[in-house]
Amino acid sequence: MQRIYVLTVVTLALAAGVVLAQSETDYQSWMKTIGATNASLQKNLAAKDSAAVAADAKKLEDTFKMVEDFWEKRHTADAQKFAEQAEKGAAAVAKSAMAGNLDQASADAKAMGANCAGCHMAHREKTDTGFKIK
């Protein structure tokens, strides 16, 4: 009976490790998506392409929601708040762009980016091969 208990505990621990590793892999992918989409957003703001800005902002909003959920599962309140604020910022960018107010969309994008910087300072560590989550 004790063997079954130990085997169950070991199996659950290994499964939790796999889930955590997968989550961090997903997280890294989301960060790359955010970086590329933000670059596109900035390019489209400069080109004054409201529809493209709104589409980029919506993609950012959706991705920040996944980031927020990631940090919520890790019980990391400050990072969760940064992601939530970035998500709201992306929604504001989309709303401003859809209204044709690209000056406001640009200001909203700048405010959104401040949340990225705050979270990176608190929860990202540079390594020899890139970055890791603190």
C-alpha positions, 0 to 999 in steps of 0.5 A: 500500500505504501508503495502505491502511495509513494508511486502516486506522489512521485508521479504527481510531482513529475506531472507538476514539473512537466506542467510548470515547464510547459507553462514557462515555454508558453510564457517565453513564446508569449513574450516573443509574440508581444515583442513582435506585435509591439514592433508591428504596432509601432510601425503601424502607428508611424504609418497611421494605419488605424486598422492595423494598429487596432489589430495589433492592439487586440493581439496584444490584449489577448496575449497579455490576458494569457500572461496575466493568467500565468502569473495568477497561477503562480500567485505573483500579484505584482506581475499579475497586475502589470499584465492586467494593466498592459492588457487594459492598455492594449484595449485602450490602444485598440479603442483609440485606433478604431476611433481614428485617434492615433495620437491617443493610441500612441500615448496609450501604447507608451503607457502600456509599455511602462507596464512591460518595463516594470514587470521585466525589472521585477521578474526577468533575469539576464542569462548567458543564453537570453533571459529567465523568469525570476 
